[in-house]
């Protein structure tokens, strides 16, 4: 019997056969992932328009819940670059409280997706849409970092993409060369660190080295023009107490589109990350449990001032590459970040903003998937259209519109392709049985009585082929006495297809044409019975195979007085 509620956290399964060896591997992986997550959590928090500790809080609480309740053994949860654009936009329009409400609503949506077992459905979102909005987000993140990378003197940066670049060029004369030098050095350190050691994250090395350099420049050489985190934010090195916020119908209605975007983006990114992890570890994640865990994290984290949580591909891969194989590693990663926040939090105020800009520029480059984008441009025109529309809508407008329009275009193209692959043929003389029949037969051909037409439907019988069916019927010459619909290759039928069949039955009855179905599979037959169509056409006119249908057609032709049968 199928389970109604699919919630099976991997942690509890992993602990049944846990060992000291597994704990040591998880401990080492958890510590390394925690260190890797530190600069990213700070950078994502600031880029999203909130304080750095809110980014850390998101990684701590969100990361813990995702590992504790999640459906993947190695998934690492926390803030990610994909959310920067949507979070920044929500804060600009609705404030921090609006972001919290939207995130909680998104969390509820994610839990419902998991409860309704929609985890597998999310995976069917077309790849061009995923690449389109991921590349669009990458370009947008890159754009948001220009002010801090060049140290430009701009009081308020506009929210939209085009206006940002206009303002940047208007203030190009305010470049802070020291900030630009720190930013470029940070990028070089991040790029070349893996050549020396793949164990040590380049972003962490860049932050430590650049922070020390800027500290010396500011305190011993009197160069104070380089802005740091402490110049912009007050760091609170402690876990905040839960805060409530007011829900009302008007606010929910206004934030619902943003919440939907957070939920969809979170679901897509988390399940994509878990799927990539499965390919490396050979494990199999539970997508519905993962969605419930992501939802729970996004419901709880906003109460502590955090931003949206999702599975992070880079940190998950770091976890795997360093030996993490159970959710314990993810929990340890959250504990490491908590200890850093409590005991080293005040030191983060010395981190230069230009260095964080360098970190995020590398993140945006890695997110851009420009090679994949370029290869997809060689695909069919429909895929290219979905890719480009999603990309440009993400960049020029926002992610909410991009996902919605992208999905609509993808569904339209999918329906068009299914319609094109569904074929309808008509036969009036003989049927070649050697091509496959419902039953074994000795003869290779089946001669049709005069006045009998056989229409074969090859593919799903749904609303997309209604017009095609009617156009095929109109091309046939004389009015027949019997129409046989051969449905052996129809895997399913929707309500519109059923309505179309009922219309054809009424039309045939009005013209005194007998309608017979053959080769109907059990699923389609069950639909015909439940809808009452079987009673309308008569159970005797739903035949198991084409031979039976032709015999019945022959009886009708003979009974009508036309006894001519072709030899």
C-alpha positions as CSV (number, residue, x, y, z in Angstrom):
1,X,0.0,0.0,0.0
2,X,1.3,3.4,-1.0
3,X,2.2,5.8,1.9
4,X,0.1,8.9,2.0
5,X,2.8,10.9,3.8
6,X,6.3,10.6,2.4
7,X,8.5,12.0,5.2
8,X,11.6,10.0,6.0
9,X,14.6,12.1,7.2
10,X,17.9,10.6,6.2
11,X,19.5,11.5,9.6
12,X,17.5,8.9,11.5
13,X,18.3,6.2,9.0
14,X,22.0,7.1,9.0
15,X,22.2,6.9,12.8
16,X,21.0,3.3,12.9
17,X,24.3,2.1,11.6
18,X,26.6,5.0,12.7
19,X,30.2,4.4,13.7
20,X,33.2,6.2,15.1
21,X,34.8,6.1,11.6
22,X,31.8,7.8,10.0
23,X,31.7,10.4,12.7
24,X,35.4,11.3,12.2
25,X,34.8,11.7,8.4
26,X,31.7,13.8,9.1
27,X,33.5,15.9,11.6
28,X,36.3,16.8,9.2
29,X,33.9,17.5,6.4
30,X,31.6,19.5,8.6
31,X,34.5,21.7,9.8
32,X,35.8,22.4,6.3
33,X,32.3,23.1,4.9
34,X,31.6,25.5,7.8
35,X,34.8,27.4,7.0
36,X,33.9,27.5,3.3
37,X,30.4,28.7,4.1
38,X,31.6,31.6,6.3
39,X,32.6,34.1,3.6
40,X,29.7,33.0,1.4
41,X,27.1,33.5,4.1
42,X,28.5,36.9,4.9
43,X,28.7,38.0,1.3
44,X,25.2,36.7,0.4
45,X,23.7,38.4,3.4
46,X,25.2,41.8,2.5
47,X,24.4,41.4,-1.2
48,X,20.8,40.6,-0.4
49,X,20.4,43.9,1.5
50,X,20.7,42.6,5.1
51,X,23.4,42.6,7.6
52,X,26.3,40.0,7.5
53,X,25.1,38.2,10.7
54,X,21.7,37.6,9.1
55,X,23.5,35.7,6.4
56,X,25.3,33.6,9.1
57,X,22.1,33.0,11.0
58,X,20.5,31.7,7.9
59,X,23.4,29.3,7.3
60,X,23.4,28.2,11.0
61,X,19.6,27.7,11.6
62,X,18.7,26.8,8.0
63,X,21.7,24.5,7.6
64,X,20.8,22.7,10.8
65,X,17.2,22.1,9.9
66,X,17.9,21.0,6.4
67,X,20.4,18.4,7.6
68,X,18.2,17.3,10.6
69,X,15.0,16.8,8.6
70,X,16.2,16.5,5.0
71,X,15.9,13.7,2.5
72,X,19.5,13.8,1.3
73,X,22.5,12.4,3.3
74,X,24.9,15.1,2.1
75,X,22.9,18.2,1.3
76,X,24.2,21.5,2.9
77,X,21.5,24.2,3.3
78,X,22.0,27.9,3.7
79,X,21.8,31.2,1.7
80,X,22.8,31.0,-1.9
81,X,23.6,33.5,-4.7
82,X,20.4,32.6,-6.6
83,X,18.3,34.3,-4.0
84,X,20.3,37.6,-3.9
85,X,18.2,39.2,-6.7
86,X,14.8,38.2,-5.4
87,X,15.6,39.0,-1.8
88,X,17.1,42.4,-2.6
89,X,14.0,43.3,-4.7
90,X,11.5,42.2,-1.9
91,X,13.4,44.3,0.7
92,X,13.4,47.3,-1.6
93,X,9.6,47.0,-2.2
94,X,8.3,45.6,1.1
95,X,11.1,46.0,3.7
96,X,12.7,43.3,5.9
97,X,9.3,42.4,7.4
98,X,7.9,41.8,4.0
99,X,10.8,39.5,3.2
100,X,10.1,37.5,6.4
101,X,6.5,37.1,5.6
102,X,7.2,36.1,1.9
103,X,9.8,33.5,3.1
104,X,7.4,32.0,5.7
105,X,4.7,31.7,3.0
106,X,7.3,30.1,0.6
107,X,8.2,27.7,3.4
108,X,4.5,26.7,3.8
109,X,4.3,26.2,0.0
110,X,7.4,24.0,0.1
111,X,6.0,21.8,2.9
112,X,2.8,21.4,0.9
113,X,4.7,20.5,-2.2
114,X,6.4,17.7,-0.2
115,X,3.2,16.5,1.5
116,X,1.5,16.4,-2.0
117,X,4.4,14.5,-3.4
118,X,5.4,17.1,-6.0
119,X,9.1,16.5,-5.5
120,X,9.4,14.4,-8.6
121,X,7.3,16.9,-10.7
122,X,9.7,19.8,-9.9
123,X,12.5,17.9,-11.6
124,X,10.6,18.1,-14.9
125,X,11.1,21.8,-15.2
126,X,12.8,22.3,-18.6
127,X,16.6,22.6,-18.5
128,X,16.7,25.8,-20.7
129,X,14.5,27.5,-18.0
130,X,16.9,26.5,-15.2
131,X,20.0,27.6,-17.2
132,X,18.2,30.8,-18.4
133,X,17.4,32.1,-14.9
134,X,20.6,30.9,-13.4
135,X,22.7,32.7,-16.0
136,X,20.4,35.8,-15.6
137,X,20.9,35.7,-11.8
138,X,24.7,35.4,-12.3
139,X,24.8,38.5,-14.5
140,X,22.6,40.4,-12.1
141,X,24.8,39.5,-9.1
142,X,27.9,40.6,-11.1
143,X,26.1,43.9,-11.8
144,X,25.3,44.5,-8.1
145,X,29.0,44.2,-7.1
146,X,30.3,47.0,-9.4
147,X,29.8,49.7,-6.8
148,X,31.9,47.9,-4.1
149,X,34.5,46.6,-6.5
150,X,35.2,50.1,-7.9
151,X,34.5,51.8,-4.6
152,X,32.1,54.2,-6.4
153,X,30.5,57.1,-4.4
154,X,26.8,56.4,-5.0
155,X,24.3,57.1,-2.2
156,X,21.6,54.7,-3.6
157,X,22.0,52.2,-6.4
158,X,18.8,51.7,-8.4
159,X,17.1,48.3,-8.2
160,X,16.7,47.5,-12.0
161,X,19.6,46.3,-14.2
162,X,19.7,49.0,-16.8
163,X,19.4,51.9,-14.4
164,X,22.3,50.4,-12.4
165,X,24.7,50.6,-15.3
166,X,23.5,54.1,-16.2
167,X,24.3,55.3,-12.6
168,X,27.7,53.4,-12.6
169,X,28.8,55.2,-15.8
170,X,27.5,58.5,-14.4
171,X,29.8,58.1,-11.3
172,X,32.8,56.5,-13.1
173,X,34.9,59.5,-12.0
174,X,34.5,58.5,-8.3
175,X,36.5,55.3,-8.6
176,X,38.4,54.4,-5.5
177,X,41.6,52.8,-6.8
178,X,42.5,51.3,-3.5
179,X,39.2,49.5,-3.4
180,X,39.6,48.3,-7.0
181,X,43.1,47.0,-6.2
182,X,41.8,45.0,-3.2
183,X,38.9,43.7,-5.2
184,X,41.1,42.5,-8.1
185,X,43.7,41.0,-5.8
186,X,40.9,39.1,-4.1
187,X,39.7,37.7,-7.4
188,X,43.3,36.6,-8.3
189,X,43.7,34.9,-4.9
190,X,40.4,33.0,-5.3
191,X,41.3,31.9,-8.8
192,X,44.9,30.7,-8.1
193,X,44.5,29.2,-4.6
194,X,43.2,25.9,-5.9
195,X,46.4,25.5,-7.8
196,X,48.3,25.4,-4.5
197,X,45.7,23.5,-2.4
198,X,42.2,22.3,-3.2
199,X,41.5,21.7,0.4
200,X,41.6,25.4,1.4
201,X,38.8,27.5,-0.1
202,X,40.1,30.5,-2.1
203,X,37.4,32.8,-0.8
204,X,38.5,32.2,2.8
205,X,42.1,32.8,1.9
206,X,41.2,36.0,0.0
207,X,39.2,37.3,3.0
208,X,41.9,36.6,5.5
209,X,44.8,38.0,3.4
210,X,42.9,41.1,2.2
211,X,41.5,41.9,5.7
212,X,45.0,41.8,7.1
213,X,46.3,44.0,4.3
214,X,43.5,46.6,4.7
215,X,43.9,46.5,8.5
216,X,47.6,47.4,8.1
217,X,46.8,50.1,5.5
218,X,44.1,51.7,7.7
219,X,45.9,51.6,11.1
220,X,49.6,52.0,10.2
221,X,49.7,53.7,6.8
222,X,46.7,56.0,7.3
223,X,44.9,54.9,4.2
224,X,41.3,54.9,5.4
225,X,39.5,55.2,2.0
226,X,38.9,51.4,1.8
227,X,35.4,50.7,3.1
228,X,34.9,47.6,5.4
229,X,31.9,45.8,6.8
230,X,32.2,47.7,10.1
231,X,31.8,51.0,8.2
232,X,28.4,50.0,6.9
233,X,27.1,47.5,9.5
234,X,27.0,47.0,13.3
235,X,27.9,43.4,13.9
236,X,25.9,41.6,16.6
237,X,27.8,38.5,17.5
238,X,24.9,36.6,19.1
239,X,21.9,34.6,18.1
240,X,18.8,36.8,18.0
241,X,15.7,36.1,19.9
242,X,12.6,35.1,17.8
243,X,10.6,38.0,16.5
244,X,7.0,37.9,15.4
245,X,5.4,39.8,12.5
246,X,1.9,40.5,11.6
247,X,0.1,38.7,8.8
248,X,-2.9,40.2,7.0
249,X,-4.7,39.2,3.8
250,X,-3.6,42.3,2.0
251,X,0.0,41.8,2.7
252,X,-0.2,38.1,1.8
253,X,-1.8,38.9,-1.5
254,X,0.9,41.4,-2.4
255,X,3.7,39.0,-1.4
256,X,2.2,35.9,-2.9
257,X,4.0,36.2,-6.3
258,X,7.4,36.8,-4.5
259,X,6.7,33.9,-2.1
260,X,5.9,31.6,-5.1
261,X,9.2,32.6,-6.7
262,X,11.1,31.8,-3.5
263,X,9.4,28.5,-3.2
264,X,10.0,27.4,-6.8
265,X,13.6,28.6,-6.8
266,X,14.2,26.9,-3.5
267,X,12.6,23.7,-4.7
268,X,14.5,23.7,-8.0
269,X,17.9,24.5,-6.6
270,X,17.6,22.1,-3.6
271,X,16.5,19.1,-5.7
272,X,19.0,19.9,-8.4
273,X,21.8,20.0,-5.7
274,X,20.5,16.7,-4.2
275,X,20.4,15.1,-7.7
276,X,23.9,16.2,-8.5
277,X,25.1,14.8,-5.1
278,X,23.4,11.4,-5.9
279,X,25.3,11.2,-9.1
280,X,28.6,11.5,-7.2
281,X,27.8,9.4,-4.1
282,X,25.6,6.7,-5.7
283,X,23.0,7.5,-3.1
284,X,19.3,8.3,-3.7
285,X,17.6,11.2,-2.0
286,X,13.9,11.5,-1.0
287,X,12.7,14.6,-2.9
288,X,9.5,14.9,-1.0
289,X,11.2,14.8,2.4
290,X,13.8,17.3,1.1
291,X,11.0,19.7,0.2
292,X,9.4,19.4,3.6
293,X,12.8,20.1,5.3
294,X,13.4,23.1,3.0
295,X,10.0,24.4,3.9
296,X,10.5,23.9,7.6
297,X,13.8,25.8,7.4
298,X,12.2,28.7,5.5
299,X,9.4,28.9,8.1
300,X,11.7,29.0,11.1
301,X,14.7,31.1,9.8
302,X,12.7,34.3,9.2
303,X,11.7,34.3,12.9
304,X,15.3,34.9,13.7
305,X,15.9,37.5,11.0
306,X,17.3,35.2,8.4
307,X,16.8,35.1,4.6
308,X,15.6,32.3,2.4
309,X,17.3,28.9,2.7
310,X,18.0,26.3,0.0
311,X,20.4,23.5,-0.9
312,X,23.8,24.9,-1.9
313,X,25.5,22.9,-4.7
314,X,29.0,24.2,-4.1
315,X,28.9,23.5,-0.3
316,X,27.3,20.2,-0.9
317,X,30.0,19.1,-3.2
318,X,32.6,20.4,-0.8
319,X,31.0,18.2,1.9
320,X,31.2,15.1,-0.4
321,X,34.7,15.8,-1.6
322,X,35.9,16.0,2.1
323,X,34.3,12.7,3.2
324,X,30.9,13.7,4.4
325,X,28.4,10.9,3.9
326,X,25.6,11.5,6.5
327,X,23.6,14.5,7.6
328,X,25.8,14.7,10.7
329,X,28.3,16.6,8.6
330,X,25.7,19.3,7.8
331,X,24.8,19.6,11.5
332,X,28.5,20.0,12.4
333,X,28.9,22.7,9.7
334,X,26.1,24.6,11.4
335,X,27.7,24.3,14.8
336,X,31.0,25.5,13.4
337,X,29.4,28.6,12.0
338,X,27.6,29.2,15.3
339,X,30.9,29.1,17.2
340,X,32.5,31.5,14.6
341,X,29.6,33.9,15.0
342,X,29.7,33.9,18.8
343,X,33.5,34.1,19.3
344,X,34.9,35.6,16.1
345,X,31.9,37.6,15.0
346,X,33.4,41.1,15.9
347,X,36.4,40.4,13.7
348,X,34.2,40.3,10.6
349,X,33.9,44.1,10.8
350,X,37.4,44.4,9.4
351,X,36.6,42.6,6.1
352,X,36.8,45.0,3.2
353,X,33.7,45.4,1.0
354,X,35.8,45.2,-2.2
355,X,37.0,41.8,-1.1
356,X,33.4,40.5,-0.7
357,X,32.6,42.0,-4.1
358,X,35.5,39.9,-5.5
359,X,34.1,36.8,-3.8
360,X,30.6,37.4,-5.3
361,X,32.1,38.1,-8.8
362,X,33.7,34.6,-8.7
363,X,30.4,33.2,-7.5
364,X,28.5,34.8,-10.4
365,X,31.1,33.5,-12.9
366,X,30.7,30.0,-11.6
367,X,26.9,30.4,-11.6
368,X,26.8,31.7,-15.2
369,X,27.2,28.4,-16.9
370,X,28.3,30.3,-20.0
371,X,29.6,27.1,-21.7
372,X,26.2,25.4,-21.2
373,X,24.4,28.5,-22.3
374,X,26.5,28.6,-25.5
375,X,25.8,24.9,-26.2
376,X,22.1,25.3,-25.7
377,X,22.0,28.1,-28.3
378,X,22.6,25.3,-30.9
379,X,19.5,23.4,-29.8
380,X,16.0,23.6,-31.5
381,X,14.5,27.1,-31.8
382,X,11.9,26.4,-29.2
383,X,14.5,25.6,-26.5
384,X,16.6,28.7,-27.6
385,X,13.5,30.8,-27.3
386,X,12.8,29.6,-23.7
387,X,16.4,30.1,-22.8
388,X,16.7,33.6,-24.1
389,X,13.3,34.8,-22.8
390,X,14.0,33.5,-19.3
391,X,17.5,35.0,-19.3
392,X,16.4,38.5,-20.5
393,X,13.3,38.6,-18.3
394,X,15.5,37.7,-15.3
395,X,18.0,40.4,-16.1
396,X,15.7,43.2,-17.2
397,X,12.7,42.6,-15.0
398,X,12.8,40.1,-12.2
399,X,12.9,36.4,-11.4
400,X,9.2,36.1,-10.7
401,X,8.2,37.2,-14.2
402,X,11.0,35.1,-15.7
403,X,9.9,31.8,-14.1
404,X,6.2,32.4,-14.8
405,X,6.7,33.4,-18.5
406,X,9.4,30.8,-19.0
407,X,7.2,28.0,-17.8
408,X,4.3,29.2,-19.9
409,X,6.4,29.2,-23.1
410,X,7.9,25.8,-22.2
411,X,4.5,24.3,-21.7
412,X,3.2,25.8,-25.0
413,X,6.3,24.4,-26.9
414,X,5.8,21.0,-25.1
415,X,2.2,20.8,-26.2
416,X,3.1,21.8,-29.7
417,X,5.7,19.1,-29.9
418,X,3.4,16.4,-28.5
419,X,0.7,17.5,-31.0
420,X,3.3,17.2,-33.8
421,X,4.3,13.7,-32.7
422,X,0.7,12.4,-32.5
423,X,-0.2,11.1,-35.9
424,X,-3.6,10.3,-37.4
425,X,-3.9,8.1,-40.5
426,X,-6.9,6.9,-42.4
427,X,-7.3,3.6,-44.3
428,X,-10.2,2.7,-46.6
429,X,-9.0,-0.5,-48.4
430,X,-6.7,-2.8,-46.4
431,X,-4.7,-2.8,-43.2
432,X,-1.1,-4.2,-43.0
433,X,-1.1,-6.5,-40.0
434,X,2.6,-7.2,-40.3
435,X,3.3,-3.9,-38.7
436,X,1.9,-5.1,-35.4
437,X,-1.5,-6.0,-34.2
438,X,-3.4,-6.4,-30.9
439,X,-3.6,-10.2,-31.4
440,X,-1.6,-12.8,-33.4
441,X,-3.0,-13.4,-36.9
442,X,-2.0,-15.6,-39.8
443,X,-2.9,-13.2,-42.6
444,X,-0.6,-10.3,-43.3
445,X,-3.3,-8.0,-44.6
446,X,-6.9,-7.3,-43.5
447,X,-9.3,-6.4,-46.3
448,X,-11.8,-3.7,-45.3
449,X,-15.4,-3.9,-46.5
450,X,-16.5,-1.1,-48.8
451,X,-17.9,1.9,-46.9
452,X,-15.6,1.3,-43.8
453,X,-12.9,3.8,-42.8
454,X,-10.2,3.1,-40.2
455,X,-8.7,6.0,-38.4
456,X,-5.6,5.1,-36.4
457,X,-4.4,7.5,-33.6
458,X,-0.7,7.1,-32.8
459,X,-0.1,9.1,-29.6
460,X,-2.0,10.7,-26.7
461,X,-5.6,11.8,-27.6
462,X,-5.8,15.2,-25.9
463,X,-7.0,18.7,-26.7
464,X,-3.9,19.5,-28.9
465,X,-5.0,17.1,-31.7
466,X,-8.7,17.9,-31.9
467,X,-8.4,20.1,-34.9
468,X,-5.9,17.7,-36.5
469,X,-8.5,14.9,-36.2
470,X,-11.3,16.9,-37.8
471,X,-9.0,18.0,-40.7
472,X,-8.1,14.4,-41.4
473,X,-11.8,13.4,-41.5
474,X,-12.6,16.3,-43.9
475,X,-10.0,15.1,-46.4
476,X,-11.7,11.7,-46.9
477,X,-14.1,11.7,-49.9
478,X,-17.4,9.9,-49.7
479,X,-19.3,9.5,-46.5
480,X,-18.7,6.0,-45.0
481,X,-21.1,3.7,-43.3
482,X,-18.7,2.7,-40.5
483,X,-15.8,4.6,-38.9
484,X,-13.4,2.5,-36.8
485,X,-11.1,4.4,-34.5
486,X,-8.1,2.2,-33.9
487,X,-6.7,3.3,-30.5
488,X,-4.1,0.6,-29.7
489,X,-1.3,3.3,-29.6
490,X,-3.3,5.8,-27.5
491,X,-1.6,5.8,-24.0
492,X,-4.0,8.2,-22.4
493,X,-6.9,10.5,-23.1
494,X,-7.8,13.8,-21.4
495,X,-11.2,15.4,-20.9
496,X,-10.9,17.5,-24.0
497,X,-10.1,14.4,-26.1
498,X,-13.1,12.7,-24.6
499,X,-15.3,15.7,-25.4
500,X,-13.9,15.6,-29.0
501,X,-14.8,11.9,-29.2
502,X,-18.3,12.6,-27.9
503,X,-18.8,15.3,-30.6
504,X,-17.6,12.9,-33.3
505,X,-20.1,10.3,-32.0
506,X,-23.0,12.8,-32.1
507,X,-21.9,13.9,-35.6
508,X,-21.7,10.2,-36.8
509,X,-25.1,9.3,-35.3
510,X,-26.7,12.4,-37.0
511,X,-25.2,11.2,-40.3
512,X,-26.2,7.5,-39.6
513,X,-22.6,6.4,-39.5
514,X,-21.6,3.6,-37.1
515,X,-18.7,4.4,-34.8
516,X,-16.6,1.5,-33.5
517,X,-13.5,1.7,-31.2
518,X,-10.7,-0.9,-31.3
519,X,-7.6,-1.8,-29.3
520,X,-8.6,0.5,-26.4
521,X,-6.2,0.0,-23.4
522,X,-7.5,-0.5,-19.9
523,X,-6.7,3.0,-18.7
524,X,-8.6,4.7,-21.6
525,X,-11.4,2.2,-21.4
526,X,-11.9,2.9,-17.7
527,X,-12.2,6.7,-18.6
528,X,-14.8,5.9,-21.2
529,X,-16.8,3.8,-18.8
530,X,-16.6,6.3,-15.9
531,X,-17.6,9.2,-18.2
532,X,-20.6,7.4,-19.5
533,X,-19.3,7.4,-23.1
534,X,-19.3,3.6,-23.2
535,X,-23.0,3.6,-22.6
536,X,-23.5,6.2,-25.4
537,X,-21.5,4.3,-28.0
538,X,-22.5,0.8,-26.7
539,X,-20.2,-1.6,-24.9
540,X,-20.4,-3.9,-27.9
541,X,-18.9,-1.2,-30.1
542,X,-15.7,-1.1,-28.0
543,X,-13.7,-4.0,-29.5
544,X,-10.6,-5.6,-28.2
545,X,-8.8,-5.7,-31.5
546,X,-9.0,-4.6,-35.1
547,X,-10.2,-8.0,-36.4
548,X,-13.2,-7.9,-34.1
549,X,-13.9,-4.3,-35.1
550,X,-13.8,-5.1,-38.8
551,X,-16.1,-8.1,-38.4
552,X,-18.6,-5.9,-36.6
553,X,-18.3,-3.3,-39.3
554,X,-18.9,-5.9,-41.9
555,X,-22.1,-7.0,-40.2
556,X,-23.3,-3.4,-40.2
557,X,-22.5,-3.0,-43.9
558,X,-24.4,-6.3,-44.7
559,X,-27.4,-5.3,-42.6
560,X,-27.6,-2.0,-44.3
561,X,-28.0,-3.8,-47.6
562,X,-24.6,-3.2,-49.1
563,X,-23.1,-6.8,-49.4
564,X,-20.2,-5.9,-51.6
565,X,-16.9,-6.9,-50.0
566,X,-13.6,-6.5,-51.7
567,X,-11.8,-9.8,-52.3
